[in-house]
Amino acid sequence: MKERIKAVFLDRDGTVIHEKPGTYLSDPAKVKLYQSAPAAFKLLKQCGFKFFIVSNQSGIGRGYFTEKEVNAVHARMLKLLRPAVIEEIAFCPHAPEQNCSCRKPKPALGLRLIKKYHIDPAQSYMIGDKKADVEFGHALGFKSVLVTTANGKNHLQKYPDLKPEKVASNLLNAARFIAKDSGAAHEA
């Protein structure tokens, strides 16, 4: 049997790259990594994690931009993240009212990645800045980390029952929590 890997799933907007809440990013030239992102990916790689981006891109379903434009944004983000390697970027292109099975917090995208890459949910984490990210992680059996960048602070106040395993000020602090919590910090 193939060995199961440990993974970190990350939301894109407001977690890895800057997001202005209420706006839709379709221009690759406007992609800006959070300052802590490169160090976070480096630390988590040293701890043996594989990376996946899981994102709701409802701007496609709403007709604001095309899948081709989203892929151009992803290409720019991947270039900026080097040398970090993202195994796969999975995204839901539907508008919320389309009631699809792939929009976070529904687990379909994550379940597909778990099966395809032989991911061990018990050793894996989800990092995001929204309630849907925390719930998505929990639906997969992952531990969830809410970053207070972009929408995070607002979602903590708006949803008092939200229970991420950790609230972190940025991606690097989320990575530090994961390194320590996973027992991999001593290896890094």
Secondary structure, DSSP 8 states (H G I E B T S, - for coil): ----B-EEEE-SBTTTB---TT-----GGG--B-TTHHHHHHHHHHTT-EEEEEEE-HHHHTTSS-HHHHHHHHHHHHHHHTTS-EEEEEEE-S-GGG--SSSTTSSHHHHHHHHHHTB-GGG-EEEESSHHHHHHHHHHT-EEEEE-TTTHHHHHHH-TT---SEEESSHHHHHHHHHHHTT-TTT-
